[in-house]
Amino acid sequence: MKNYLDSDKKKEFVEKHGKSNKDTGSPEVQIALFSYRISHLTEHLKIHKKDFSTQRALISLVGKRRALLDYLKDKDIERYRAIVKELGLRR
């Protein structure tokens, strides 16, 4: 089984959403990575409806992403609006 998030894919997210190529900790990069994982797990759960441990992990990830979005909204509303628009998220 191939890993769904290889280092090249992660590097692509960092370059696209980070301030520099090594900026892995900024909220935008974290939110983008969480969104990618959330979509991956959602697809997995459409096939495996009774995989409750994955369902629990998905709910946890959504909560973490929500917390980061709330933090970004309080810190810098323009960056928040940009990342929400770019990733196509909704409240």
TORKOL-4160 file (C-alpha; in steps of 0.2 Angstrom, whole numbers, padded with zeros to 4 digits, m for minus):
91
<pt num="1" X="0000" Y="0000" Z="0000"/>
<pt num="2" X="0007" Y="0017" Z="m0005"/>
<pt num="3" X="0008" Y="0031" Z="0008"/>
<pt num="4" X="m0006" Y="0044" Z="0003"/>
<pt num="5" X="0005" Y="0058" Z="0009"/>
<pt num="6" X="0023" Y="0056" Z="0004"/>
<pt num="7" X="0037" Y="0069" Z="0006"/>
<pt num="8" X="0035" Y="0077" Z="m0011"/>
<pt num="9" X="0017" Y="0080" Z="m0008"/>
<pt num="10" X="0020" Y="0087" Z="0009"/>
<pt num="11" X="0034" Y="0098" Z="0002"/>
<pt num="12" X="0021" Y="0104" Z="m0011"/>
<pt num="13" X="0009" Y="0110" Z="0003"/>
<pt num="14" X="0024" Y="0119" Z="0012"/>
<pt num="15" X="0029" Y="0128" Z="m0004"/>
<pt num="16" X="0011" Y="0133" Z="m0008"/>
<pt num="17" X="0005" Y="0139" Z="0009"/>
<pt num="18" X="0021" Y="0143" Z="0019"/>
<pt num="19" X="0031" Y="0158" Z="0020"/>
<pt num="20" X="0046" Y="0149" Z="0015"/>
<pt num="21" X="0051" Y="0131" Z="0009"/>
<pt num="22" X="0055" Y="0126" Z="0027"/>
<pt num="23" X="0040" Y="0134" Z="0035"/>
<pt num="24" X="0030" Y="0119" Z="0041"/>
<pt num="25" X="0023" Y="0126" Z="0057"/>
<pt num="26" X="0013" Y="0141" Z="0050"/>
<pt num="27" X="m0006" Y="0139" Z="0053"/>
<pt num="28" X="m0009" Y="0139" Z="0034"/>
<pt num="29" X="0002" Y="0124" Z="0031"/>
<pt num="30" X="m0005" Y="0115" Z="0045"/>
<pt num="31" X="m0023" Y="0118" Z="0040"/>
<pt num="32" X="m0019" Y="0113" Z="0022"/>
<pt num="33" X="m0011" Y="0097" Z="0028"/>
<pt num="34" X="m0026" Y="0093" Z="0040"/>
<pt num="35" X="m0038" Y="0097" Z="0026"/>
<pt num="36" X="m0029" Y="0084" Z="0014"/>
<pt num="37" X="m0029" Y="0071" Z="0028"/>
<pt num="38" X="m0048" Y="0075" Z="0032"/>
<pt num="39" X="m0053" Y="0072" Z="0013"/>
<pt num="40" X="m0042" Y="0056" Z="0013"/>
<pt num="41" X="m0050" Y="0049" Z="0028"/>
<pt num="42" X="m0068" Y="0054" Z="0022"/>
<pt num="43" X="m0065" Y="0044" Z="0006"/>
<pt num="44" X="m0059" Y="0029" Z="0016"/>
<pt num="45" X="m0075" Y="0030" Z="0027"/>
<pt num="46" X="m0086" Y="0030" Z="0012"/>
<pt num="47" X="m0080" Y="0013" Z="0008"/>
<pt num="48" X="m0077" Y="0006" Z="0026"/>
<pt num="49" X="m0092" Y="0012" Z="0035"/>
<pt num="50" X="m0089" Y="0003" Z="0051"/>
<pt num="51" X="m0071" Y="0008" Z="0054"/>
<pt num="52" X="m0074" Y="0018" Z="0070"/>
<pt num="53" X="m0056" Y="0021" Z="0075"/>
<pt num="54" X="m0054" Y="0030" Z="0059"/>
<pt num="55" X="m0070" Y="0039" Z="0062"/>
<pt num="56" X="m0064" Y="0045" Z="0079"/>
<pt num="57" X="m0047" Y="0051" Z="0071"/>
<pt num="58" X="m0057" Y="0061" Z="0058"/>
<pt num="59" X="m0067" Y="0070" Z="0071"/>
<pt num="60" X="m0051" Y="0074" Z="0081"/>
<pt num="61" X="m0043" Y="0081" Z="0065"/>
<pt num="62" X="m0058" Y="0092" Z="0061"/>
<pt num="63" X="m0057" Y="0099" Z="0079"/>
<pt num="64" X="m0039" Y="0102" Z="0077"/>
<pt num="65" X="m0042" Y="0111" Z="0060"/>
<pt num="66" X="m0056" Y="0121" Z="0068"/>
<pt num="67" X="m0045" Y="0127" Z="0082"/>
<pt num="68" X="m0031" Y="0132" Z="0070"/>
<pt num="69" X="m0044" Y="0142" Z="0060"/>
<pt num="70" X="m0051" Y="0150" Z="0075"/>
<pt num="71" X="m0033" Y="0155" Z="0080"/>
<pt num="72" X="m0029" Y="0162" Z="0063"/>
<pt num="73" X="m0046" Y="0171" Z="0063"/>
<pt num="74" X="m0042" Y="0180" Z="0079"/>
<pt num="75" X="m0024" Y="0184" Z="0074"/>
<pt num="76" X="m0025" Y="0189" Z="0056"/>
<pt num="77" X="m0042" Y="0190" Z="0048"/>
<pt num="78" X="m0035" Y="0192" Z="0030"/>
<pt num="79" X="m0024" Y="0177" Z="0031"/>
<pt num="80" X="m0040" Y="0167" Z="0038"/>
<pt num="81" X="m0050" Y="0173" Z="0023"/>
<pt num="82" X="m0037" Y="0169" Z="0011"/>
<pt num="83" X="m0034" Y="0151" Z="0017"/>
<pt num="84" X="m0053" Y="0147" Z="0018"/>
<pt num="85" X="m0056" Y="0154" Z="0001"/>
<pt num="86" X="m0041" Y="0144" Z="m0006"/>
<pt num="87" X="m0045" Y="0127" Z="0002"/>
<pt num="88" X="m0064" Y="0130" Z="m0001"/>
<pt num="89" X="m0069" Y="0127" Z="0017"/>
<pt num="90" X="m0085" Y="0133" Z="0024"/>
<pt num="91" X="m0090" Y="0136" Z="0042"/>
